[in-house]
Amino acid sequence: MRFPPRVDYPLPGAANMRRPFLISGVTQLLSCILLLLAFLQATDVLAHGRSSTGPVSGISIPNLSHGEMAVLTTYRSDIMGVADKVKRTDPSFRRLQNYAAIQYSYCFWGAAPGTITDEASPFNECAHAYLAAAKALLLYMRAMPNAAPAIAELVSQIDTEMIRTGAAFIGCQYSGGSFNTAGVVTPHWENVPAHMPTMAATGGLLMILASPVFFRIVRRSPR
């Protein structure tokens, strides 16, 4: 089925004419905004929960300082890459690995503006969670005989960078408490309207979705 849909209009004495069912750009934009507001409302109940008061049935994960986040975000993909190559694993390893990956996706893959650097960002706490999980996974691998040799150099690089930047001493409002693999931390959707960089990025995304160019691309994409 092509998009936008087409409607046939039978005319007396003439062949059926096919006219596109057009949605105005303003209507498209309003529809996107309404969908976004509905999504924020639906997820708002999840946004208020702190991991330290959430489920405790999983593996406890110590939090990070704001400075540690800035260092670990550079090495997260390396940590996950090494974890993917570990052959002999155990349930705790897999649980930490899965949590780190799932938490990363819940935080929009760190793509929102100010996710790491701005503690006022609605995505900052969930970034603490996925980076804390990456660090916990790294430390767990360091104690695994079959994984330790592969991460020795990586651990050394991270330690050196932590010391050089004094990362452990740079805190923020989300540096306390801890996380748990039994509870995913979502972005604080209720704070999105108050965070201008996030609102600007959201507005830009909505404009793209409402653009006639976007619909033309979708319409021409192979089915």
Backbone as a ProteinNet text record, in pm:
[ID]
protein_1_A
[PRIMARY]
MRFPPRVDYPLPGAANMRRPFLISGVTQLLSCILLLLAFLQATDVLAHGRSSTGPVSGISIPNLSHGEMAVLTTYRSDIMGVADKVKRTDPSFRRLQNYAAIQYSYCFWGAAPGTITDEASPFNECAHAYLAAAKALLLYMRAMPNAAPAIAELVSQIDTEMIRTGAAFIGCQYSGGSFNTAGVVTPHWENVPAHMPTMAATGGLLMILASPVFFRIVRRSPR
[TERTIARY]
83.3	0	86	54.2	134.3	89.3	179.6	149.7	193.6	107.7	-28.4	-122.9	-235.2	-329.1	-397.3	-440	-513.2	-659	-746.7	-889.5	-941.7	-1017.7	-1076.2	-1207.3	-1222.2	-1342.7	-1409	-1515.1	-1581.7	-1655	-1632.1	-1697.7	-1784.4	-1906.4	-1995	-1932.8	-1938.7	-1892.6	-1743	-1668.5	-1522.3	-1461.4	-1335.8	-1265.7	-1242.8	-1232.8	-1204.8	-1073.9	-1077	-955.9	-904.5	-772.3	-710.1	-649.3	-699.5	-649.5	-584.7	-470.4	-404.4	-481.9	-483.2	-542.7	-437.2	-449.2	-346.3	-374.1	-270.3	-277.1	-190.2	-244.4	-167.9	-51.9	52.1	168.7	133.8	39.7	-1	-67.7	-154	-222.2	-122.6	-24.3	79.4	154.3	192.4	267.6	184.9	57.5	-29.1	-47.9	-59.1	-73.9	48.9	168.6	293.1	303	261.8	266.9	172.6	51.3	-45.1	5.8	68.7	125.5	236.5	320.8	428.9	373.7	272.4	213.6	150.4	86.6	26.8	134.9	248.3	358.7	417.4	435.4	490.7	397.8	267.2	170.7	172.6	183.3	181.9	304.4	418.6	542.6	575.6	493.5	524.2	530.5	442.6	442	572.7	642.4	769.7	884.3	864.2	975.8	1012.7	920.6	946.2	1024.1	1031.6	1094.7	1245.4	1303.9	1448.1	1488.4	1600.5	1644.2	1674.6	1716.6	1753	1632	1510.6	1390.9	1308.5	1364	1293.3	1323	1310.2	1332.3	1474.2	1484.9	1616.9	1645.1	1566.8	1581.9	1693	1748.2	1853.4	1991.4	2084.3	2221.7	2233.6	2281.9	2299.9	2419.2	2402.3	2506.4	2538.9	2660.5	2696.6	2686.7	2649.8	2636.6	2773.2	2771.6	2893.8	2888.6	3004.2	3008.3	2988.2	2957.7	2938.1	3066.9	3179.5	3307.1	3337.2	3302.5	3323.3	3240.1	3120.7	3036.1	3106.4	3164.8	3229.8	3343	3409.3	3518.1	3462	3367.8	3318.1	3237.9	3176.1	3099.1	3189	3318	3413.9	3448.5	3441.8	3484.4	3368	3245	3131.1	3127.5	3143.3	3136.7	3250.7	3368.6	3480.6	3448.6	3389.5	3353.8	3252.7	3149	3046.6	3102.1	3195.5	3256.9	3336.3	3412.3	3488.1	3392	3283.9	3186.6	3124.5	3100.5	3040.8	3131.6	3262.1	3357.4	3390	3337.6	3363	3290.6	3361.7	3305.3	3233.9	3303.4	3245	3189.1	3057.6	2991.1	2914.5	2854.2	2769.8	2646.2	2546.8	2423	2442.8	2531.2	2553.8	2612.8	2707.8	2767.2	2660.2	2578.1	2474.9	2371.2	2343.3	2244.7	2297.8	2422.1	2482.6	2492.7	2531.9	2546	2411.6	2308.2	2175.7	2121.3	2142.6	2092.9	2161.7	2292.4	2366.3	2315.4	2283.2	2234.1	2091.6	2005.5	1866.3	1856.7	1931.3	1927.8	1975.9	2073.7	2126.2	2017.5	1940.5	1833.6	1720.4	1690.1	1587.8	1627.1	1755.4	1805.2	1831	1763	1773.8	1918.4	1994	2130.8	2221.8	2191.8	2273.1	2268.1	2167.3	2163.2	2099.3	2024.3	1958.7	2062.3	2041.7	2139.8	2156.6	2281.1	2310.5	2294	2276.2	2254.1	2363.7	2488.4	2601.9	2645.1	2651.4	2714.1	2621.6	2491	2396.5	2311.4	2332.4	2254.8	2108.8	2075.1	1935.6	1862.8	1936.6	1874.7	1782.2	1664.8	1575.1	1636.9	1745.6	1809.9	1933.9	1966.6	2092.3	2092.7	1983	1981.1	1987.5	1914.6	1919.8	2057.2	2129.2	2266.8	2357.4	2333.7	2406.3	2388.1	2265.1	2233.7	2307.5	2304.1	2367.6	2519.5	2575.8	2721.4	2767.3	2686.7	2718.8	2715.2	2620.8	2612.6	2733.1	2777.4	2896.5	3019.4	3031.3	3145.3	3137.1	3016	2998.4	3034.5	2998.6	3032	3182.9	3247.4	3392.9	3462.6	3419.5	3480.5	3453.2	3336.3	3303.9	3393.7	3416.2	3503.9	3646.9	3687.5	3824.4	3848.3	3740.9	3753.4	3729.8	3701.4	3680.1	3811.1	3863.8	3993.9	4000.9	3891	3895.1	3874	3832.5	3808.1	3911.8	3974.4	4068	4179.3	4244.8	4353.6	4307.1	4183.6	4133.2	4101.6	4077.3	4038.7	4146.9	4260.2	4365.5	4407.2	4432.5	4475	4363.5	4240.2	4125.6	4107.1	4119.1	4108.5	4218	4339	4450.6	4424.7	4372.7	4342.2	4236.2	4131.8	4024	4073.8	4151.5	4206.3	4292.4	4375.9	4463.5	4382.8	4278.6	4195.4	4117.1	4071.9	3999.6	4088.5	4212.3	4306.3	4342.5	4366.4	4407	4300.9	4173.8	4065.1	4006.5	4049.6	3989.8	3841.7	3803.6	3662.9	3581.4	3641.9	3566.7	3515.4	3572.4	3536.6	3436	3392.7	3297.3	3159.5	3077.4	2947.2	2833.5	2711.9	2590.8	2473.8	2352.6	2235.9	2205.1	2252.5	2223	2339.4	2442.5	2560	2539.9	2438	2413.9	2328.7	2301.1	2215.8	2283.4	2202.3	2254.5	2146.3	2182.1	2086.9	2075.2	1980.7	1958.8	1912	1964.4	1929.2	1782	1711.5	1569.3	1481.1	1539.2	1458.9	1524.4	1459	1511.2	1478.6	1574	1554.9	1518.9	1404.2	1359.1	1394	1394.1	1414.4	1303.4	1331.6	1232	1150.3	1050.2	972.1	902.9	865.2	793.4	880.7	1013.6	1104.7	1142.2	1093.1	1128.3	1089.1	966.1	928.6	1017.2	1080.2	1163.1	1308	1345.1	1483.9	1489.9	1537.6	1529.9	1605	1726.9	1794.1	1712.9	1650.4	1568.5	1444.9	1382.7	1264.3	1298.5	1415.2	1456.5	1478.6	1544.1	1567.6	1436.3	1343.5	1212.9	1135.3	1140.5	1072.4	1129	1262.1	1324.4	1281.6	1272.1	1229.6	1085.6	1000.2	860.4	846	927.9	922.6	963.1	1062.6	1104.6	991.5	928	819.5	700.6	680.3	567.4	599.5	723.7	765.7	710.3	664.3	620.5	732.3	858.3	971.9	977.9	953	954.8	849.1	727.6	621.4	651.9	722.1	757.6	857.3	952.8	1051.6	983.2	891.9	819.1	735.8	675.9	589.7	667.4	792.2	872.3	953.1	957.6	1037.1	976.2	1061.8	1010.4	930.6	826.9	740.1	771.3
-120	0	123.8	217.2	338.6	437	525.2	626.3	762.9	866.6	867.5	784.9	738.8	657.9	740.7	673.8	741.7	696.8	790	761.4	776	680.6	687.2	764.7	856.7	936.6	906.4	826.3	798.1	921.3	960.3	1074.5	1027.2	1082.6	1040.8	1071.6	974.4	997.2	1006.6	971.6	980.3	866.3	837	731.3	775.6	679.2	713.1	787.5	895.1	974.4	943.1	931.6	902.1	1028.9	1070.3	1191.6	1157	1213.9	1182.5	1236	1155.7	1200.4	1281.8	1413.4	1502.5	1540.2	1544.6	1594.6	1718.9	1827.3	1951.9	1942.7	2023	2022.8	2058	2152	2192	2075.6	2003.4	1888.6	1780.1	1758.1	1659.2	1695.7	1823.2	1868.7	1853	1894.3	1882.1	1735.9	1648.7	1506.2	1451.9	1493	1448.5	1498.4	1625.3	1682.6	1607.6	1578.6	1505.2	1365.3	1299.5	1167.5	1175.8	1280.3	1297.5	1320.5	1408	1436.8	1311.4	1230.9	1106.3	1011.6	1006.3	920.2	966.7	1098.7	1152	1123.7	1137.6	1112	965.4	876.7	733.3	688.9	753.6	711.5	793.7	895.1	983.9	909.4	809.2	734.8	661.7	624.6	553.7	648.1	776.2	869	912	895.6	948.9	853.4	727.2	628.8	638.6	644.1	638.7	493.8	456.2	317.3	272	366.8	330.2	288.2	327	288.7	188.3	138.7	45.2	-98.8	-188.5	-331.6	-358.8	-458.6	-493.8	-642.4	-710	-854.4	-892.6	-794.1	-823.5	-798.4	-764.1	-733.2	-584.1	-548.3	-407.5	-349.7	-228.3	-162.4	-26.9	-6.3	123.3	234.5	351.7	466.9	524.8	624.4	692.6	839	900.4	1045.7	1105.2	1233.6	1301.6	1296.8	1306.7	1302.5	1165.7	1060.6	925	900.4	956.5	942.9	997.4	1115.3	1179.5	1094	1019.5	931.3	802.9	740.4	610.8	616.8	731.3	739.4	720.9	755.4	737.1	589.8	513	373	273.8	319.8	228.1	126.1	172.7	80.8	-21.8	19.7	-74.5	-182.2	-139.8	-234.9	-336.9	-287.1	-375.8	-466.5	-411.9	-491.6	-608.3	-584.5	-692.8	-795.6	-747.8	-838.5	-930.5	-878.2	-959	-1074.4	-1060.9	-1162.2	-1266.7	-1246.4	-1343.5	-1473.3	-1582.6	-1712.1	-1781.1	-1796.1	-1866.9	-1765.1	-1765.1	-1666.1	-1734.6	-1655.1	-1706.3	-1617	-1656.3	-1578.1	-1432.4	-1408	-1270.3	-1184.5	-1240.2	-1168.5	-1133.2	-1230.4	-1206.2	-1106.2	-1109.6	-1015.6	-872.6	-855.2	-722	-674.3	-764.2	-729.4	-688.6	-766.9	-736	-605.6	-586.1	-463	-340.4	-349.5	-237	-202.9	-305	-282.6	-228.2	-287.6	-242.8	-101.1	-73.1	60	165.9	130.9	222	257.4	158.8	185.7	265.6	239.6	316.9	464.1	490.2	627.9	687.2	631.4	681.6	681.9	580.9	558.5	679.6	756.7	872.8	984.7	982.9	1078	1211.4	1217.9	1343.8	1446.9	1574	1677.2	1690.5	1695.4	1714.7	1589.8	1475.1	1351.5	1327.3	1346.8	1319.2	1442.9	1555.6	1674.1	1759.4	1752	1842.6	1765.3	1791.3	1718.2	1760.8	1872.7	1914.9	1842	1767.1	1694.5	1586.3	1569.6	1460.9	1322.9	1316.3	1188.4	1162.3	1252.4	1238.4	1121.1	1100.9	990.1	854.8	840.5	710.8	689.4	798.9	785.5	736	785.2	731.4	580.4	536	393	308.6	347.3	259.7	265.3	377.7	384.9	314.6	322.9	248.3	98.4	55.6	-85.8	-127.5	-39	-68.9	-84	3.9	-6.6	-135.5	-168.8	-292.6	-414.3	-410.8	-520.3	-530	-415.9	-412.5	-473.6	-433.8	-486.6	-635.3	-678.3	-821.4	-901.6	-848.7	-918.7	-924.4	-823.1	-822.1	-937.9	-987.9	-1101.3	-1235.4	-1234.9	-1358.5	-1400.7	-1516.9	-1559.2	-1556.1	-1592	-1597.9	-1462.1	-1361.8	-1229.2	-1126.7	-1147.8	-1050	-1007.3	-1099.8	-1057.5	-962.1	-979.9	-897	-755.5	-734.9	-601.6	-532.2	-597.1	-539.9	-401.4	-387.7	-259.7	-156	-200.5	-109.4	-55.5	-142.1	-99.7	0.6	-24	66.5	204.4	208.5	336.2	414.9	345	411.8	463.6	381.3	423.6	548.7	549.5	664.2	790.4	776	891.7	940.5	849.1	887	968.4	924.5	995	1131	1134.1	1259.1	1366.9	1328.6	1426.3	1447.4	1367.1	1376.4	1344.8	1250.4	1223.7	1185.3	1112.3	1061.7	1173	1291.4	1400.7	1498	1474.1	1563.9	1502.4	1553.1	1493.3	1572.7	1518.7	1587.5	1529	1575.2	1534.4	1385.3	1320.2	1179.5	1088.9	1142.5	1062.6	970.1	995	910.2	789.6	707.8	591.6	483.3	393.3	283.9	239.5	145.8	91.6	-59.2	-119.5	-262.7	-320.2	-435.7	-494.5	-533.3	-532.4	-565.9	-446.9	-328	-208.7	-115.8	-94.1	-3.7	140.3	230.1	373.2	442.7	506.9	576.1	724.6	793.6	938.9	1008.1	1126.4	1204.5	1285	1218.3	1282.4	1409	1412.5	1529.1	1654.2	1636.8	1752	1798.6	1728.7	1765.7	1909.7	1955.2	2092.7	2200.6	2170.6	2270.9	2269.6	2171.6	2161.3	2202.5	2324	2382	2301.8	2251.2	2171.6	2049.1	1980.9	1864.2	1906.9	2017.1	2066.2	2107.4	2170.7	2212.5	2091.3	1988.5	1866.5	1796.8	1794.1	1732.7	1807.5	1943.5	2024.1	2000.5	1987.8	1961.2	1827.1	1725.9	1593.5	1596.2	1669.3	1679.7	1750.4	1852.6	1923.3	1831.2	1745.5	1649.1	1551.2	1501.2	1405.9	1468.3	1599.1	1667.8	1720.5	1710.5	1766	1685.9	1752.8	1682.4	1598.3	1642.7	1566.9	1430	1426.7	1299.5	1205.2	1257.8	1173.9	1128.2	1212.2	1173.4	1058.2	1064.8	957.2	827.2	835.9	716.8	659.9	750.4	707.8	636.2	678.7	620.3	499.5	474.5	361.5	231.9	132.3	5.1	-69.8	-131.8	-211.5	-360.8
0	0	0	-87.2	-93.9	11.7	48.5	149.9	98.7	101	155.2	69.8	127	48.8	-58.8	-164.9	-272	-270.2	-308.2	-307.6	-449.4	-495.6	-628.8	-625.2	-718.5	-729.9	-864.9	-869	-996.1	-1046.8	-1170.2	-1231.3	-1346.4	-1359.1	-1467.7	-1603	-1694.8	-1830.1	-1846.3	-1743.1	-1753.2	-1672.8	-1704.6	-1631	-1488.4	-1402	-1261.4	-1251	-1173.3	-1150	-1010.7	-998.7	-869.4	-813.7	-699.6	-636.8	-503.6	-474.5	-347.5	-229.7	-122.9	1.9	76.8	71.5	123.7	267.9	344.9	482.1	488	531.4	532.5	629.5	603.8	690.5	833	851.1	986	1057.4	985.9	1046.4	1083.7	997.4	1026.1	1153.6	1165.1	1281.4	1408.5	1402.7	1519.5	1559	1460.2	1488.7	1560.3	1513.1	1576.4	1719.8	1740.9	1875.7	1969.1	1920.4	2002	2036.5	1939	1965.6	2069	2058.1	2154.2	2293.8	2305.9	2435.7	2496	2411.9	2460.6	2510.7	2438.1	2479	2611.6	2625.7	2750.2	2866	2842.9	2948.8	2989.5	2890	2917.6	2994.7	2968.8	3034.1	3157.6	3187.1	3298.7	3431.2	3448.1	3573.4	3594.9	3486.1	3498.7	3527.6	3496.4	3501.2	3641.5	3736.9	3869.8	3958.4	3921.8	4008.4	4010.2	4128.8	4143.2	4159.6	4096.2	4102.2	4244.2	4329.9	4466	4548.3	4504.9	4577.6	4497.1	4386.6	4299.7	4336.9	4240.9	4267.7	4317.8	4402.9	4457.8	4439.6	4355.6	4340	4243.8	4170.1	4074.7	4131.7	4043.7	4084.2	4111.4	4227.9	4262.7	4186.3	4134.1	4054.8	4117.7	4166.3	4224.1	4120.6	4168.3	4079.2	4044.4	3955.3	3911.8	3950.2	3959.8	3971.5	3832.5	3829.3	3701.1	3618.3	3685	3614.4	3556.2	3630.3	3579.6	3453.7	3450.8	3331.6	3208.1	3222.2	3107.9	3052.3	3139	3094.3	3033.7	3104.3	3061.3	2931.9	2903.2	2778.3	2655.7	2670.9	2561.7	2540.8	2650.4	2644.3	2644.3	2649.6	2660.5	2546.4	2423.7	2309.6	2314.5	2364.8	2378.2	2481.7	2593.6	2698.8	2646.5	2579.3	2526.8	2416.1	2339.5	2233.5	2288.6	2396	2460.1	2519.4	2581.8	2642.4	2537.7	2418.4	2311.7	2268.7	2293	2248.1	2354.8	2475.5	2581.9	2551.3	2553.2	2514.6	2630.2	2741.4	2855.9	2952.9	2970.2	3054.5	3166.7	3250.9	3358.6	3369.8	3447.6	3455.6	3498.5	3593.7	3639.1	3527.7	3455.2	3342.6	3239.9	3203.9	3102.6	3150	3278.6	3332.1	3326.6	3363.5	3355.3	3210.9	3121.9	2980.7	2920.2	2948.2	2895.2	2951.4	3081.5	3144.5	3085.1	3065.2	3008	2868	2790.1	2653.9	2653.7	2736.3	2741.8	2796.3	2902.8	2962.2	2863.1	2781.8	2679.7	2578	2535.4	2439	2503.1	2629.9	2699.3	2710.5	2708.1	2717.8	2579.2	2477.3	2339.8	2290.8	2333	2287.2	2310.3	2414.6	2448	2346.9	2258.3	2147.5	2183.1	2292.7	2329.2	2371.6	2339.1	2374.8	2526.3	2570.8	2712.8	2797.5	2734.6	2810.1	2913.6	2874.5	2963.2	3040.7	2975.1	3033.9	3118.6	3096.1	3161.7	3261.8	3390.3	3490.1	3490.7	3426.8	3414.7	3302.3	3220.9	3110.2	3163.1	3102.1	3143.1	3122	3045.7	3014.7	3100.2	3190.9	3263.6	3360.5	3432.1	3528.4	3457.4	3345.8	3276.2	3213.7	3183	3134.7	3247.1	3368.6	3484.6	3491.3	3467	3480.5	3378	3249.9	3150.2	3157.1	3200.1	3214	3342.1	3447.5	3570	3541.4	3459.1	3421.9	3338.7	3250.2	3169.5	3258.8	3358.3	3450.4	3532.4	3580.6	3658.3	3573.7	3446.8	3355.9	3336.4	3324.1	3308	3429.3	3548.9	3670.8	3686.8	3643.7	3652.6	3559.3	3439.7	3344.9	3394.5	3468.2	3520.1	3615.4	3676.7	3768.7	3700.8	3571.1	3496.9	3430.6	3462.6	3408.1	3255.7	3189.3	3043.2	2977	3054.5	2997.7	3041.6	3156.8	3213	3117.4	3046.7	2957	2847.5	2800	2690.2	2733.7	2863.3	2908.3	2990.4	3010.2	3095.3	3045.8	2915.9	2860.4	2869.5	2847.5	2854.6	2996	3094.4	3234.4	3267.5	3220.2	3244.9	3184.7	3063.8	2997.6	3074.2	3117.5	3190.3	3324.6	3395.2	3524.9	3509.4	3407	3382.7	3355.3	3274.2	3240.4	3362.2	3446.4	3568	3661.1	3674.8	3763	3704.5	3574.3	3508.7	3521.9	3512.2	3515	3654.6	3751.6	3885	3880.8	3795.6	3765.9	3889.1	3981.4	4095.8	4186.5	4175.7	4267.5	4207.1	4083.7	4016.8	4026.9	4118.7	4143.5	4081.6	4094.9	4050.7	4129.5	4100.1	4178.7	4167.4	4060.6	4040.2	4076.9	4140.9	4172.4	4291.8	4372.8	4489.1	4453.7	4554.5	4533.9	4452.8	4399.1	4318.2	4222.2	4134.2	4038.8	4060.1	3990.5	4006.7	3874	3838.7	3709.6	3700.3	3812.6	3811	3776.9	3768.5	3741.7	3642.2	3528.3	3425.8	3462.5	3441.5	3468.5	3338.3	3333.7	3214	3221.4	3108.1	3110.9	3190.2	3241.1	3314.2	3212.6	3154.2	3048	3096.1	3224	3274.2	3275.4	3263.7	3263.3	3122.8	3021.4	2884.4	2850	2881.9	2844.7	2907.1	3020.8	3089.2	3041.1	2958.1	2911.7	2765.3	2741.1	2607.3	2500.6	2526.8	2422.5	2378.9	2476.8	2443	2365.7	2408	2337.4	2195	2176.9	2043.5	1953.7	2009.4	1931.7	1899.4	1995.7	1973	1866	1873.5	1772.4	1633.6	1624.9	1496	1439.5	1528.4	1484.2	1435.4	1508.2	1467.2	1332.8	1310.2	1182.4	1067.8	1093.9	991	961.4	1067.8	1049.6	977.6	999.9	937.5	799.2	758.4	630	512.7	407.5	286.8	225.2	244.7	193	259.1	391.7	465	409.7	386.8	334.1	191.6	115.9	-20.3	-17.9	78.3	90.3	130.8	229.5	275	160.1	83.6	-26.7	-135.3	-157.6	-264.6	-220.7	-91.1	-41.8	-92	-124.6	-177.3	-75	-117.1	-29.6	-46.1
[MASK]
+++++++++++++++++++++++++++++++++++++++++++++++++++++++++++++++++++++++++++++++++++++++++++++++++++++++++++++++++++++++++++++++++++++++++++++++++++++++++++++++++++++++++++++++++++++++++++++++++++++++++++++++++++++++++++++++

